[in-house]
Amino acid sequence: MRLLERLSLGQRIAPNRVMFGPHVTNLGDDERRFSARHVAYYQRRARGGCGTIVAEGASVHPSDWPYERAPLAEVAGAGWSAIADACHAHGALVIASLDHAGGQGSSAYHQLPLWAPSRVPEVASREVPKWMEADDIEAVVGGFAAAAHIAASAGCDGVEINAGQHSLVRQFLSGLTNHRDDRWGTDRLTFAREVIAAVRAGAGPARVVGLRLSCDELAPWAGITPDAGTAIAAALVGDAVDYLVVGRGSIFSVEQTRPDFHQPAGCTLGLASAVAAVVAVPVFAQGSITDADQAERALGGAPGDTTGCAGVEMTRAQIADPDLVAKLRSGAPERVRPCTRCNQTCQVRDVRNPIVTCVGEPTSGRETEDPDWYAPAAPSRSVAVVGAGVAGLETARVAAARGHRVTLYERSPNLGGMAAVAGPNAPIVEWLITEVTAAGVDIRCSVLVDAEELAGAGHPGGAADDGELEGAAAGGGVSVPELLEIHDVIVQCTGGRWGVAEYAVGDGVIESGRLIDIGTFRLGQVAIPEVGNIVLFDPIGGPIAVAFAEELGARAILVTQDHIAGNELSRSGDLAPANTRLAQAGVRIMRRSLLRAVTMKTGGGDGGGLASTDLVVEIADRFSSATTMVSGAAVVDCGFRIPTSPLRGAAIAVGDCVAPRTIHESILEARRAARVL
């Protein structure tokens, strides 16, 4: 693979063409220093074979404190040195990212005005920054030089200047944010040129100097367009720059810096190729490249592919699997744990200060805390895992890897549960199935374990657990006492079920099949009417209802208690894009609303079946209590779930059968369970 070939960057040689790019981790300490967590985090990727590791961006001047645990260059020397030593031991290059967020920062921590080229309000906070005066500009340029010198003295192989997202350098380059009429505005490249020159002087001739550049701000009315970005790259990349990372995004498109699965993978490849054609240094493609085959194509490593890119940034892919490069090198690409670009736990630049991690690899970011999940077990035991959703599959995978003899029981004909049929994480399910099969796990589908225990009422009308009895007859049933006769221990991973309704359900509604659980629908056990309005009740504000509303388009009436649909999508960066997609699809949204009652319309239908509007849905404003009546063909409940009933005799319960949450918790708890077996 060309991806595994060596690459010259200035006077350094990277062992391969894969980069682990800079990103917010929240692994720093309260003094804005790099921590032992950082060291372990980057060392793990170096041990997994990554060629070039760019550390989290460090503010080059105290005027910049963009998030609480943002590193500060003037106190970063010891941390950079520790990171460099740890990664050099595995052959990786270490690059220090130099940053200043400018007007996209925050004043919450240093309680000082933001510095920016012009008085353009920050889009999210609406804060108006201070127009930088000449001595402010001189101080920041000097800060870049000093930071480069500190990084070089600490043993880093080089530095990278951030002129991409959350970047003062980009703000000077762009007509969106630079409205000046002095020399910093009449030639918007002036600030960037001076920063590059200062960084080269500070780093010295033997160190690598890289530039991360937004070449498309996705704001063509005033921002950097692809043509302009290509010209800027050609003008800035001279003898002082050794490599270029091509990105996109700006103040109005922060989410496009690391787009989620709604955007096509490799969304900047065309742009990177155009830039590579006009510069004489290695260009790294960046932008949702999480698949090794696509990365190879980005380098022209496949027949007919000639992008001109020299390297590929695969950051999220290596958060999901730190051993990505090692697995490729060993000829086992199918063993690479997939990144689904969900952004659910790896995007952590928010006020909650979460630690970076991955839904599929929860040890990412926790390298200093988590044990060796795969330490051999003594003695080996016979383990029954009941339920083959994500929690059950991961329990079986890790238990088998430790040497246990594992049998996996699933009541439906299919593995993976809800994750296999809803949301973006089906590739994780597919990977888990491949892994447990390769590990020799005995998989038994269509077997209902202790049906009497699990078949509890979960919703008005006595609706049972998701998938109860679906396909179970083929494999029969087995009781917990019977399992304990043939296994040493039982782990319950039976998931969640339809929650308890907090709205009234009228006579005949359940029998009509017009009140539908989203889980039951996604599992293919019920259908929605082919015509008529479909009311989606979403008290959570998450992706499940939003995704279904997008599919239904103009048929959907989305009922949310929040001021904006999909309120919780702000955590993954999808809030604004999701509402754009809903509007484009013609979805009707009832905001600040709660579902109060679902009843049958009296006199509906023509005697030959239900009409498409035979439900009356009562919606109440959550603040005024004013009610609105809506006619619909069906109501789909996308609300909170509850655990399935306990299996008496199970030693451990894992995941949603404890408390319905996300894939991340299911996988983490599965590992903990497998380790104590």
Secondary structure, 3 states (H helix, E strand, C coil): CHHHCCEEECCEEECCCEEECCCCCCCCCCCCCCCHHHHHHHHHHHHCCCCEEECCCEECCCCCCCCCCCCEHHHCHHHHHHHHHHHHCCCCEEEEEEECCHHHCCCCCCCCCCEECCCCCCCCCCCCCEECCHHHHHHHHHHHHHHHHHHHHCCCCEEEEEECCCCHHHHHHCCCCCCCCCHHHHCCCHHHHHHHHHHHHHHCCCCEEEEEEECCCCCCCCCCCHHHHHHHHHHHCCCCCCEEEEECCCCCCHHHHCCCCCCCCCCCHHHHHHHHCCCCCCEEECCCCCCHHHHHHHCCCCCCCCCCCCEEECHHHHHHCCCHHHHHHCCCHHHCCCCCCCCCCCCCCCCCCCCCCCCCCCCCCCCCCCCCCCCCCCCCCEEEEECCEHHHHHHHHHHHHCCCEEEEECCCCCCEHHHHCCCCCHHHHHHHHHHHHHCCCEEECCCEECHHHHCCCCCCCCCCCCCCCCCHHHCCEECHHHHHHHCCEEEECCCEEECCCCCEECCCHHHHCCEEEHHHHHCCCCCCCCCCCEEEEECCCCHHHHHHHHHHHHHEEEEECCCCCCHHHHHHCCHHHHHHHHHHHCCEEECCEEEEEEEECCCCCCCCCCCCCCEEEEEEECCCCCEEEEEECEEEECCCEEECCCCCCCCEECHHHCCCCCHHHHHHHHHHHHHHC
